[in-house]
Amino acid sequence: MRLLVIANPRAGIGDAGLPEFLDRLGRSGAEVTLRYLTEDRPLPNALEDAETFDRVVAAGGDGTLSSVAHALRGSGTPILAYPAGTANLVSMNLGLPTDPKRLAATAVEGPLADVDMGEVTFAPGVTGPHEGAARTLGFVMGAGAGFDAKLMEGAKSLKGHVGPAAYVVAALQNLNPTFARFTLSLDGRRVETDGIAVLLANFTRIQFDIALTPAADVQDGLMDVVVLRQRSAVELLPALWAGLLDGLTDTPGRPGLEVHAASAVELIADPPLPLQADGEVLDAHTPLRARMLPGAVRFVVPSDTKLRTVSEPTASR
């Protein structure tokens, strides 16, 4: 089996077990090509022949993974979400092991599942390198406007020092986020509401394994549109507590959260709010448009996955 490993050396803390992972792959007889993302080798160059490999390993954070997934969308090229970032939410949601030995076995032997991904379109800010032209980015985990984007921005400089706890620190630094009026178009249906954020969620288990919504299907072609209707970060605690207990006890929904499902979304916020996609803060504010791409990404998943799997071609590329 031929594997292409795309590694982002700027993601996470330390090597995330990558040397041991590569050693295990080599011992298994796999042919491994390792490419680090650098200024001289941006992602498009690193992936230029990706479809000639049997599987691609995306070693980095959720932002790195979503970039690889968006570049390979619709190709059928299997991707392993190697958890080398800070939160590694997609890997966690897929149920992948964190031990390099087990990850290497999964990389070679794991079944495949076609999973939805999203695209978000927005106008960059005046300070960005793409001023004047709308941009479209992919997301696997989710995107959002408002409080979550402020958390990502506040955590950026802290993740290298305190890991996932950076998000808690950022929340404590932003206890009274901007409260806005939202106008949503959900598959053409207009909704007026308000709150501190709108989250467009594909996978819904977030930091500390908290379930943002009680149930989610990443193979139904829909995103969960979650409006945080609280006025402060403290008011989020009941919803987070319900999410933490999800699966352990019967919890009556998520207090203070308004949840919709849609395949296409348009969002206007008054005042405009900052944006994020898969943990990456965007140089942009609302409005935004988003849509789901059903089954666009083929992921390598563990053998005990609950996702619907697909048959792998028997011939090597």
C-alpha positions in Angstrom: 0.0 0.0 0.0 1.2 3.5 -0.9 0.6 6.2 1.6 1.2 10.0 1.3 1.7 11.7 4.7 1.1 15.5 4.7 2.5 17.0 7.9 2.0 20.5 9.2 5.1 21.2 11.5 3.4 24.3 12.9 0.4 22.4 14.3 0.1 21.3 17.9 2.8 20.7 20.5 5.8 18.4 19.8 5.8 15.6 17.3 2.5 14.0 18.3 4.0 10.6 17.9 4.6 11.0 14.2 8.0 9.3 14.1 6.7 6.2 15.8 3.7 6.2 13.4 5.9 6.3 10.4 8.2 3.6 11.8 5.2 1.3 12.3 4.0 2.0 8.7 7.4 1.1 7.4 7.5 -2.1 9.4 4.1 -3.1 8.0 5.5 -3.0 4.5 3.7 0.2 3.4 5.5 2.5 1.0 5.4 5.9 2.7 6.0 9.4 1.2 6.4 12.2 3.8 5.9 15.8 2.8 6.0 18.7 5.2 4.0 21.8 4.5 6.4 24.8 4.2 6.5 28.1 2.4 8.2 26.5 -0.5 5.8 23.6 -0.5 2.2 24.8 0.1 -0.7 22.4 0.2 -1.6 22.4 -3.5 2.0 21.4 -4.4 2.1 18.7 -1.7 -1.1 17.2 -3.0 -0.5 17.5 -6.7 -0.3 13.7 -7.2 -2.4 12.7 -4.1 -4.8 10.6 -6.2 -2.0 8.3 -7.2 -1.7 7.1 -3.6 -3.9 4.5 -1.9 -4.4 6.7 1.2 -3.5 10.2 2.4 -2.6 11.0 6.0 -3.3 14.5 7.1 -1.1 15.1 10.2 -2.0 18.4 11.8 -4.9 20.2 13.4 -8.5 20.4 12.2 -7.6 23.4 9.9 -4.9 21.3 8.2 -7.3 18.4 7.8 -10.1 20.5 6.4 -7.7 22.0 3.8 -6.6 18.6 2.7 -10.2 17.3 2.7 -11.4 20.3 0.6 -8.6 19.9 -1.9 -9.5 16.1 -2.3 -13.3 16.5 -2.1 -15.1 14.2 -4.5 -12.0 12.4 -5.5 -12.6 9.3 -3.5 -9.1 9.4 -2.1 -9.2 8.1 1.5 -7.9 10.4 4.2 -6.7 9.5 7.7 -7.2 12.4 10.2 -4.0 12.1 12.2 -4.4 14.1 15.4 -1.3 16.3 15.5 -3.1 19.6 16.4 -4.4 21.0 19.7 -8.1 20.0 19.8 -8.2 17.3 17.0 -11.9 17.4 17.0 -12.5 15.5 13.7 -10.3 12.7 14.8 -12.1 12.5 18.1 -15.5 12.5 16.4 -14.4 9.7 14.0 -13.4 7.7 17.0 -9.8 7.2 15.8 -7.2 6.0 18.3 -4.5 8.4 19.6 -1.8 5.8 20.0 0.7 5.9 17.1 0.8 2.1 16.9 -2.9 1.7 16.6 -3.2 4.6 14.3 -0.7 3.0 11.9 -2.7 -0.2 11.9 -5.9 1.8 11.2 -4.1 3.8 8.4 -3.5 0.6 6.5 -6.4 -1.6 7.5 -9.2 0.7 8.6 -12.5 0.7 6.6 -13.6 3.8 4.6 -16.7 6.0 5.1 -17.9 8.8 2.9 -18.7 11.9 5.1 -20.3 15.2 4.4 -18.2 18.4 4.4 -19.2 22.1 4.2 -18.2 25.1 2.3 -18.4 28.7 3.6 -18.2 31.7 1.3 -17.4 35.2 2.6 -15.9 38.5 1.7 -12.4 38.9 3.2 -11.5 41.9 5.4 -9.7 44.9 4.0 -6.4 43.8 5.6 -6.5 40.4 4.0 -4.4 39.2 1.0 -7.6 38.4 -1.0 -9.2 41.9 -0.7 -12.0 42.5 -3.1 -12.8 38.8 -4.0 -15.1 36.4 -2.3 -13.4 33.4 -0.8 -14.7 29.8 -0.4 -13.2 27.5 2.2 -14.1 24.0 3.2 -14.9 22.8 6.8 -15.2 19.3 8.2 -15.9 20.0 11.8 -17.8 23.3 11.5 -17.8 27.0 11.0 -19.2 29.9 12.9 -19.7 33.6 13.5 -19.4 35.5 16.8 -18.4 34.2 20.2 -16.7 31.0 18.9 -14.6 33.0 16.5 -13.5 35.3 19.3 -12.6 32.2 21.4 -10.4 30.8 18.5 -8.7 34.2 18.2 -8.0 34.5 21.9 -6.7 30.9 22.1 -4.4 31.2 19.2 -1.4 32.5 21.1 -2.0 30.2 24.1 -2.4 26.8 22.5 1.3 26.1 22.2 1.6 26.6 26.0 -1.5 25.1 27.6 -3.1 23.0 24.9 -6.9 22.7 24.9 -7.1 24.7 28.1 -6.4 27.7 25.9 -10.1 27.8 25.0 -11.1 28.0 28.6 -8.7 30.9 29.2 -10.0 32.6 26.1 -13.6 32.2 27.3 -12.7 33.8 30.7 -11.2 36.7 28.8 -14.4 37.2 26.8 -17.2 36.8 29.4 -19.5 39.4 27.7 -19.4 38.8 24.0 -21.2 40.9 21.4 -24.9 40.3 21.3 -26.3 40.5 17.7 -29.5 40.2 15.7 -29.4 37.3 13.2 -31.2 36.9 9.9 -30.9 33.4 8.6 -32.0 31.8 5.4 -32.2 28.0 5.9 -32.8 26.3 2.6 -34.8 29.4 1.7 -36.8 29.6 4.9 -36.3 32.9 6.8 -35.6 32.9 10.5 -35.1 36.0 12.7 -33.3 35.4 16.0 -30.5 36.7 18.2 -27.6 35.7 20.4 -23.8 35.7 20.7 -23.0 33.2 17.9 -24.2 31.0 15.1 -22.5 27.7 14.7 -22.6 25.6 11.5 -21.9 22.2 12.7 -21.1 19.0 10.8 -19.6 16.9 13.6 -20.9 18.1 16.9 -18.7 16.8 19.7 -16.5 19.8 20.7 -13.6 20.4 23.2 -13.6 18.1 26.3 -15.9 15.7 24.4 -19.0 17.9 24.9 -21.9 17.1 22.6 -23.1 20.4 21.1 -26.4 18.8 20.0 -27.9 15.5 21.2 -27.5 13.8 17.9 -25.8 14.4 14.5 -25.5 12.5 11.3 -22.5 13.4 9.2 -23.9 11.4 6.3 -27.3 13.1 5.8 -26.2 16.1 3.7 -27.3 18.5 6.4 -25.5 20.8 8.9 -26.8 21.6 12.4 -27.3 25.4 12.6 -26.9 26.2 16.3 -27.7 29.7 17.6 -26.2 30.5 21.0 -29.0 32.7 22.4 -27.3 33.5 25.7 -26.0 37.0 26.5 -22.9 36.0 28.3 -20.3 33.2 28.5 -21.6 32.2 32.0 -25.1 31.6 30.6 -23.6 28.9 28.4 -22.8 26.7 31.3 -26.2 24.8 31.5 -25.9 23.9 27.8 -22.3 22.7 28.2 -23.2 20.7 31.3 -26.1 19.0 29.4 -23.6 18.3 26.5 -21.1 16.8 29.0 -23.8 14.5 30.4 -25.1 13.4 27.0 -25.0 9.6 26.9 -24.7 9.3 30.6 -28.2 10.4 31.5 -31.3 11.8 29.9 -30.8 15.5 29.3 -33.7 17.7 28.1 -32.1 19.3 25.0 -29.6 22.1 25.3 -30.8 25.1 27.4 -30.4 28.4 25.6 -29.5 26.8 22.2 -31.7 27.1 19.1 -31.0 24.3 16.7 -32.0 24.0 13.0 -31.0 21.7 10.2 -30.3 22.8 6.6 -28.2 22.0 3.5 -27.7 25.7 2.6 -27.5 28.7 4.9 -27.2 32.5 4.5 -26.4 34.5 7.6 -26.5 38.3 8.3 -25.6 39.6 11.7 -26.2 43.1 13.1 -23.6 44.1 14.1 -21.3 42.1 11.9 -19.4 39.3 13.7 -16.0 37.7 13.1 -15.8 34.2 11.4 -14.0 30.9 11.9 -13.8 27.6 10.0 -12.5 24.5 11.6 -10.7 26.5 14.3 -9.0 28.9 11.9 -9.9 32.5 12.5 -10.8 34.2 9.1 -9.9 37.7 8.2 -13.6 38.4 7.6 -17.0 39.2 9.2 -20.6 38.3 8.4 -22.5 38.0 6.1 -21.7 34.5 5.0 -23.1 31.7 2.8 -22.6 28.0 3.5 -23.6 24.8 1.9 -23.1 21.1 2.5 -21.4 18.7 0.1 -22.9 15.3 0.7 -20.4 12.4 1.0 -17.7 14.6 -0.4 -14.8 13.3 1.8 -13.7 9.6 2.1 -12.3 9.1 5.6 -10.3 6.1 7.0 -12.3 5.1 10.1 -11.8 2.6 12.9 -13.1 -1.0 12.5 -15.8 -0.4 15.2 -17.2 2.7 13.5 -20.9 3.4 13.5 -20.7 5.2 10.1 -21.9 3.6 6.9 -18.8 2.2 5.2 -17.9 1.8 1.5 -16.0 -0.9 -0.4 -12.4 -0.1 -1.2 -11.2 -0.7 -4.8 -9.1 -3.9 -4.8 -6.5 -2.5 -7.3 -3.8 -0.3 -6.0 -3.5 3.1 -7.6 
